[in-house]
């Protein structure tokens, strides 16, 4: 695992935890963009992982 891959995975988990906290305090409407950012980073991590597997 390269450094960028581990950073992407860590950021994805961190934003997910922040999203859970924001959902508990403010509601899902206010935390939606945080969850989408977390999901986007997770998808990008999976894309990079599959791309390295093909090479």
Secondary structure as the mmCIF struct_conf table of DSSP 4:
data_model
#
loop_
_struct_conf.conf_type_id
_struct_conf.id
_struct_conf.beg_label_comp_id
_struct_conf.beg_label_asym_id
_struct_conf.beg_label_seq_id
_struct_conf.end_label_comp_id
_struct_conf.end_label_asym_id
_struct_conf.end_label_seq_id
HELX_RH_AL_P HELX_RH_AL_P1 UNK A 3 UNK A 25
TURN_TY1_P TURN_TY1_P1 UNK A 26 UNK A 26
HELX_RH_AL_P HELX_RH_AL_P2 UNK A 28 UNK A 54
#
